[in-house]
Amino acid sequence: MTDFLLGFGTMMTLIVAIGAQNAFVLRQGLRRQAVAGVVAVCAISDAVLVAVGVAGFGAIVKMFPQAITIAAVVGGIFLLGYGFLAARRVFRPQSMQAGDTSTRPVLTALALTWLNPHVYLDTVLLLGSIAAGRWLFGVGAVTASVTWFVALGFGARLLSPLFAKPRAWRVLDGVIAAVMISLGVTLIAGS
């Protein structure tokens, strides 16, 4: 049970930080747009990455660090583009329509997850090296991920009264733009 709790706690400390993926999940939860799909993509992706890390793939990634550099550049460009779209929404707000079931949010969640080099560093390398083959640690980490994304995506509804005003959406999009653009620049500059 100690490995499970250690895995749960370690993943929570990594996942709760404000980042591109969390900002996107929060926004989708507030919009009530494709929340189940976005949450599922994030949770399943983390489960796969944790399993890969626990199984020892982190050692292989250490042998090919250029893969992280490529992911950083591609991910940085993607985050810059998404950040500029959020910034545009600040200056040209559009109506927020709930209930859109298009696949675009799910595809965006996939891109924000798999093009983010930090997910490989945190989930595969860091968690994988801490877990060192302890699968109960990995189960705890996956449980933390699922708990977080479900709470963030579906719990965002509780903030709906605050976001009934267009100004609140503009502030949120401004924060999202700042986070995405700064992460994108940091990734590209650090490559």
C-alpha positions as CSV (number, residue, x, y, z in Angstrom):
1,M,0.0,0.0,0.0
2,T,2.9,2.3,0.6
3,D,4.0,2.1,-3.0
4,F,0.5,3.0,-4.1
5,L,0.3,6.1,-1.9
6,L,3.8,7.1,-2.9
7,G,2.8,6.8,-6.6
8,F,-0.4,8.7,-6.0
9,G,1.3,11.5,-4.1
10,T,4.2,11.8,-6.6
11,M,1.9,12.0,-9.6
12,M,-0.3,14.6,-7.9
13,T,2.7,16.9,-7.2
14,L,3.6,16.6,-10.9
15,I,0.2,16.9,-12.4
16,V,-1.4,19.7,-10.4
17,A,0.9,22.4,-11.8
18,I,-0.7,24.9,-14.2
19,G,0.3,23.9,-17.7
20,A,-1.1,23.7,-21.2
21,Q,-3.0,20.4,-20.7
22,N,-4.6,21.5,-17.4
23,A,-5.6,24.9,-18.8
24,F,-7.2,23.2,-21.8
25,V,-9.1,20.6,-19.6
26,L,-10.3,23.5,-17.4
27,R,-11.5,25.5,-20.4
28,Q,-13.3,22.5,-21.9
29,G,-14.9,21.7,-18.5
30,L,-16.2,25.3,-18.2
31,R,-17.5,25.2,-21.8
32,R,-19.0,21.7,-21.2
33,Q,-17.6,20.8,-24.5
34,A,-16.3,17.2,-25.1
35,V,-15.4,16.9,-21.5
36,A,-15.6,13.1,-21.3
37,G,-13.5,12.7,-24.4
38,V,-10.9,15.2,-23.3
39,V,-10.7,13.7,-19.7
40,A,-10.4,10.2,-21.2
41,V,-7.6,11.2,-23.6
42,C,-5.6,12.8,-20.8
43,A,-6.2,10.0,-18.3
44,I,-5.5,7.1,-20.8
45,S,-2.5,8.9,-22.2
46,D,-1.0,9.3,-18.7
47,A,-1.8,5.6,-17.9
48,V,0.1,4.5,-21.0
49,L,3.0,6.9,-20.3
50,V,3.2,5.7,-16.6
51,A,3.2,2.1,-17.7
52,V,6.0,2.8,-20.2
53,G,8.0,4.5,-17.5
54,V,7.5,1.8,-14.9
55,A,8.4,-0.8,-17.5
56,G,11.8,0.9,-17.9
57,F,11.4,2.8,-21.2
58,G,13.0,5.8,-19.5
59,A,16.4,4.2,-20.0
60,I,15.8,4.0,-23.7
61,V,14.8,7.6,-23.9
62,K,17.9,8.6,-22.1
63,M,19.9,6.9,-24.9
64,F,18.1,9.0,-27.5
65,P,17.9,12.5,-26.1
66,Q,17.4,14.0,-29.5
67,A,13.8,12.6,-29.4
68,I,13.1,15.0,-26.5
69,T,14.6,17.9,-28.5
70,I,12.4,17.2,-31.5
71,A,9.3,16.9,-29.3
72,A,10.3,20.2,-27.6
73,V,10.5,22.1,-30.9
74,V,7.3,20.6,-32.4
75,G,5.5,21.0,-29.0
76,G,6.7,24.5,-28.7
77,I,5.4,25.5,-32.1
78,F,2.1,23.9,-31.3
79,L,1.8,25.7,-28.0
80,L,2.7,29.0,-29.6
81,G,-0.1,28.5,-32.1
82,Y,-2.6,27.5,-29.5
83,G,-1.5,30.4,-27.3
84,F,-2.0,32.9,-30.1
85,L,-5.5,31.5,-30.7
86,A,-6.3,32.1,-27.0
87,A,-4.9,35.6,-27.2
88,R,-7.1,36.3,-30.3
89,R,-10.1,35.2,-28.2
90,V,-9.2,37.8,-25.6
91,F,-9.5,40.6,-28.2
92,R,-12.2,39.0,-30.3
93,P,-14.5,37.2,-27.9
94,Q,-16.9,34.8,-29.4
95,S,-20.0,33.3,-27.8
96,M,-19.3,30.2,-25.8
97,Q,-21.6,27.4,-26.9
98,A,-21.9,24.3,-24.7
99,G,-22.6,20.9,-26.0
100,D,-20.3,20.9,-29.1
101,T,-19.4,17.2,-29.7
102,S,-16.9,17.8,-32.5
103,T,-13.7,15.8,-32.4
104,R,-11.5,19.0,-32.4
105,P,-11.2,19.2,-28.6
106,V,-10.2,15.6,-28.4
107,L,-7.6,16.0,-31.1
108,T,-6.3,19.1,-29.3
109,A,-6.1,17.2,-26.0
110,L,-4.1,14.5,-27.8
111,A,-1.7,17.1,-29.2
112,L,-1.3,18.9,-25.9
113,T,-0.5,15.6,-24.3
114,W,1.7,13.8,-26.8
115,L,3.6,16.9,-28.2
116,N,4.6,18.0,-24.7
117,P,8.2,16.9,-24.0
118,H,7.6,17.6,-20.3
119,V,5.2,14.7,-20.2
120,Y,8.0,12.4,-21.2
121,L,10.4,13.9,-18.7
122,D,8.0,13.8,-15.8
123,T,5.9,10.7,-16.5
124,V,8.3,8.4,-18.3
125,L,11.7,9.4,-17.0
126,L,11.1,10.8,-13.5
127,L,8.2,8.6,-12.4
128,G,9.7,5.6,-14.2
129,S,13.0,6.0,-12.3
130,I,11.2,6.5,-9.0
131,A,9.0,3.5,-9.6
132,A,11.9,1.3,-10.8
133,G,9.5,-1.6,-11.8
134,R,7.2,-1.3,-8.9
135,W,3.8,-1.6,-10.5
136,L,1.8,-0.7,-7.4
137,F,3.5,2.7,-7.6
138,G,2.4,3.0,-11.2
139,V,-1.2,2.1,-10.2
140,G,-1.1,4.8,-7.6
141,A,0.2,7.3,-10.2
142,V,-2.5,6.4,-12.7
143,T,-5.2,6.7,-10.0
144,A,-3.9,10.2,-9.2
145,S,-4.1,11.1,-12.9
146,V,-7.6,9.9,-13.4
147,T,-8.7,11.5,-10.1
148,W,-7.2,14.9,-11.2
149,F,-8.5,15.0,-14.7
150,V,-12.0,13.9,-13.7
151,A,-12.1,16.5,-10.9
152,L,-10.7,19.3,-13.2
153,G,-12.8,18.5,-16.2
154,F,-16.2,17.8,-14.5
155,G,-15.6,20.0,-11.4
156,A,-15.1,23.1,-13.6
157,R,-18.9,23.3,-13.8
158,L,-18.9,24.6,-10.3
159,L,-17.1,27.7,-11.6
160,S,-19.9,28.3,-14.2
161,P,-21.5,31.1,-12.3
162,L,-18.3,33.0,-12.4
163,F,-17.9,32.4,-16.1
164,A,-21.4,33.6,-16.9
165,K,-19.8,36.9,-17.8
166,P,-17.8,37.4,-21.0
167,R,-15.1,39.3,-19.1
168,A,-14.3,36.2,-17.1
169,W,-13.7,34.2,-20.3
170,R,-11.4,36.9,-21.5
171,V,-9.4,36.7,-18.3
172,L,-9.2,32.9,-18.6
173,D,-8.2,33.1,-22.2
174,G,-5.6,35.7,-21.3
175,V,-4.1,33.4,-18.7
176,I,-4.2,30.5,-21.1
177,A,-2.5,32.6,-23.8
178,A,0.2,33.6,-21.4
179,V,0.8,30.1,-20.2
180,M,0.8,28.5,-23.7
181,I,3.0,31.2,-25.3
182,S,5.5,31.2,-22.4
183,L,5.7,27.4,-22.4
184,G,6.1,27.4,-26.2
185,V,9.0,30.0,-26.1
186,T,10.6,28.1,-23.2
187,L,10.5,24.8,-25.1
188,I,11.9,26.2,-28.3
189,A,14.6,28.3,-26.6
190,G,15.7,25.4,-24.5
191,S,16.0,23.0,-27.4
